């Protein structure tokens, strides 16, 4: 069994914030893969599904970002899930828009949701870092906080929608433990190679040659 966790803040006012990209990822997964309806459990919303034969639980903590670990801690203790079977989707300002990196364990890098999880379940869980970019100008905490609590712009849909689709498509690889292949698959899906130019027609080539 795997537990997927999306980090964000509850309520309509936060729904389109950059900080809520973890919620967005889980909503996309649950919808596309036809998970059960969301229901209130463990101070959050939980849905259930199957990904390539593996039972998967999806959890969106409704405790607000800073207390996300309380919800996740309750869930893993109830289901007896090891932290290494927890996959957390969250925003990452140190990555450009649409870039994805995965790592097991590590520090919080100032992310309050990750810091809360570290406190409640330890460090040995998977983090799927979804890039939302860093704001320009002075590098200060107030500016960063404002950036992540702002809504995505309409233009962000050009990379955000393909990213969510790619996360859904590549998810079986992550659930199976192939984090490197998961990242590679997303990279290919969000950055497809340009189409090859058509080969010249033999008849046209002959016409262009002098007699």
C-alpha positions as CSV (number, residue, x, y, z in Angstrom):
1,X,0.0,0.0,0.0
2,X,1.1,3.5,-0.8
3,X,0.0,6.8,0.7
4,X,0.0,9.8,-1.6
5,X,-0.1,13.2,0.2
6,X,-0.8,16.5,-1.4
7,X,0.1,19.6,0.6
8,X,-1.9,22.8,0.5
9,X,-4.3,25.0,2.4
10,X,-8.1,24.3,2.6
11,X,-10.7,26.7,1.4
12,X,-11.7,28.4,-1.9
13,X,-9.5,31.4,-1.1
14,X,-6.4,29.2,-1.4
15,X,-7.5,26.8,-4.1
16,X,-5.5,28.3,-7.0
17,X,-2.4,29.4,-4.9
18,X,1.0,28.2,-6.0
19,X,1.3,26.7,-2.5
20,X,-1.7,24.4,-3.4
21,X,-0.1,22.6,-6.3
22,X,0.1,19.5,-4.1
23,X,-3.7,19.5,-3.7
24,X,-4.0,20.0,-7.5
25,X,-1.8,17.0,-8.2
26,X,-3.9,14.7,-6.0
27,X,-7.2,16.0,-7.5
28,X,-5.9,15.3,-11.0
29,X,-4.8,11.8,-9.9
30,X,-8.0,10.9,-8.2
31,X,-10.1,12.2,-11.1
32,X,-8.2,10.6,-13.9
33,X,-7.6,7.3,-12.2
34,X,-11.2,7.1,-10.8
35,X,-10.4,7.0,-7.1
36,X,-13.3,6.8,-4.7
37,X,-15.0,10.0,-3.7
38,X,-13.2,12.2,-1.2
39,X,-14.4,11.8,2.4
40,X,-13.3,13.4,5.7
41,X,-10.7,11.3,7.6
42,X,-7.6,12.0,9.7
43,X,-8.2,15.7,9.8
44,X,-8.2,15.7,6.0
45,X,-9.8,14.4,2.9
46,X,-9.0,10.9,1.8
47,X,-9.8,8.9,-1.4
48,X,-8.8,5.4,-2.4
49,X,-7.8,3.7,-5.6
50,X,-5.6,1.2,-7.3
51,X,-2.6,2.0,-9.5
52,X,-1.2,-0.9,-11.5
53,X,-2.4,-3.4,-9.0
54,X,-1.2,-1.5,-5.9
55,X,-3.7,-0.1,-3.4
56,X,-3.2,3.6,-3.0
57,X,-4.6,6.1,-0.5
58,X,-4.7,9.8,-1.3
59,X,-4.7,12.3,1.5
60,X,-5.1,16.1,1.5
61,X,-4.6,17.4,5.1
62,X,-7.1,20.1,6.0
63,X,-5.1,21.3,9.0
64,X,-3.5,24.2,7.0
65,X,0.0,23.8,5.7
66,X,1.9,24.3,8.9
67,X,0.2,21.4,10.7
68,X,0.1,18.9,7.8
69,X,2.1,16.4,9.7
70,X,-0.7,15.9,12.2
71,X,-3.1,14.5,9.6
72,X,-0.4,12.4,7.9
73,X,0.8,11.0,11.2
74,X,-2.7,9.8,12.1
75,X,-3.2,8.1,8.8
76,X,0.1,6.2,8.8
77,X,-0.4,5.0,12.3
78,X,-3.9,3.8,11.6
79,X,-2.9,1.9,8.4
80,X,0.5,0.9,9.7
81,X,2.2,2.5,6.7
82,X,6.0,3.0,6.7
83,X,7.3,6.5,5.9
84,X,9.1,5.0,2.9
85,X,5.7,4.2,1.4
86,X,4.5,7.8,1.7
87,X,4.8,10.0,-1.4
88,X,4.3,13.7,-0.8
89,X,3.6,16.2,-3.6
90,X,4.4,19.8,-2.8
91,X,5.4,23.2,-4.2
92,X,9.1,24.0,-4.7
93,X,10.3,27.6,-5.3
94,X,13.9,26.5,-6.0
95,X,12.7,24.8,-9.2
96,X,11.6,26.6,-12.4
97,X,7.9,26.4,-13.3
98,X,6.9,22.9,-14.3
99,X,10.1,21.2,-13.4
100,X,9.9,18.1,-11.1
101,X,12.5,16.5,-8.8
102,X,12.1,13.6,-6.5
103,X,14.1,12.7,-3.4
104,X,13.9,10.4,-0.4
105,X,14.4,12.1,3.0
106,X,16.3,15.4,3.3
107,X,15.6,18.7,5.0
108,X,12.6,21.0,4.7
109,X,14.4,23.9,3.0
110,X,12.1,26.2,4.8
111,X,8.9,24.6,3.6
112,X,6.5,24.6,6.6
113,X,4.4,21.7,5.4
114,X,7.5,19.5,5.0
115,X,8.8,20.7,8.3
116,X,5.6,19.5,10.0
117,X,5.8,16.1,8.3
118,X,9.4,15.7,9.5
119,X,8.2,16.4,13.0
120,X,5.4,13.9,12.9
121,X,6.6,11.0,10.7
122,X,10.4,11.4,10.5
123,X,12.4,12.2,7.4
124,X,12.3,8.9,5.4
125,X,9.5,9.6,3.0
126,X,9.4,10.5,-0.7
127,X,9.1,14.2,-1.7
128,X,7.9,15.0,-5.2
129,X,8.9,18.6,-5.6
130,X,6.8,20.5,-8.2
131,X,8.5,23.7,-9.4
132,X,6.6,27.0,-9.1
133,X,9.6,29.3,-9.5
134,X,11.2,31.9,-7.3
135,X,10.0,35.5,-7.3
136,X,12.3,38.1,-8.9
137,X,13.8,40.9,-6.9
138,X,15.2,40.8,-3.3
139,X,15.5,37.4,-1.8
140,X,13.5,37.8,1.4
141,X,11.0,35.7,3.3
142,X,8.1,38.2,2.9
143,X,8.5,38.2,-0.9
144,X,8.7,34.4,-1.1
145,X,5.6,34.0,1.1
146,X,3.6,36.4,-1.1
147,X,4.7,34.5,-4.2
148,X,3.5,31.1,-3.0
149,X,0.2,32.5,-1.6
150,X,-0.6,34.2,-4.9
151,X,-2.8,32.5,-7.5
152,X,-1.3,31.0,-10.6
153,X,-1.7,33.4,-13.5
154,X,-3.9,32.4,-16.5
155,X,-0.7,32.1,-18.6
156,X,0.6,29.4,-16.1
157,X,-2.0,27.0,-17.5
158,X,0.3,26.5,-20.5
159,X,2.7,24.5,-18.4
160,X,0.5,23.6,-15.4
161,X,-2.1,21.6,-17.2
162,X,0.5,19.5,-19.1
163,X,2.4,19.0,-15.9
164,X,-0.7,17.6,-14.1
165,X,-1.4,15.3,-17.0
166,X,2.2,14.1,-17.0
167,X,2.1,13.4,-13.2
168,X,-1.0,11.2,-13.7
169,X,0.6,9.3,-16.6
170,X,3.9,8.7,-14.9
171,X,2.4,7.9,-11.5
172,X,2.6,4.1,-11.9
173,X,6.4,4.4,-12.1
174,X,6.6,6.4,-8.8
175,X,4.2,4.0,-7.0
176,X,6.4,1.1,-8.2
177,X,9.5,2.8,-6.7
178,X,11.1,3.9,-10.0
179,X,11.7,7.6,-9.1
180,X,14.3,8.2,-11.8
181,X,12.0,6.8,-14.5
182,X,9.1,8.8,-13.1
183,X,11.1,12.1,-13.5
184,X,12.3,11.1,-16.9
185,X,8.8,10.3,-18.1
186,X,7.5,13.7,-16.9
187,X,10.4,15.5,-18.6
188,X,9.6,13.8,-21.9
189,X,5.9,14.4,-21.6
190,X,6.2,18.1,-20.7
191,X,9.1,18.8,-23.2
192,X,8.3,16.7,-26.3
193,X,11.0,16.7,-29.0
194,X,10.2,18.9,-32.0
195,X,8.8,17.0,-35.0
196,X,11.2,15.8,-37.6
197,X,11.1,17.7,-40.9
198,X,9.5,15.6,-43.7
199,X,11.8,13.8,-46.0
200,X,12.0,15.3,-49.4
201,X,9.9,13.5,-52.0
202,X,12.1,11.7,-54.6
203,X,10.0,13.1,-57.5
204,X,10.4,16.6,-56.2
205,X,14.1,16.1,-55.8
206,X,14.4,15.0,-59.4
207,X,12.5,18.0,-60.6
208,X,14.9,20.3,-58.9
209,X,18.0,18.8,-60.5
210,X,19.2,20.3,-63.8
211,X,19.0,18.2,-66.9
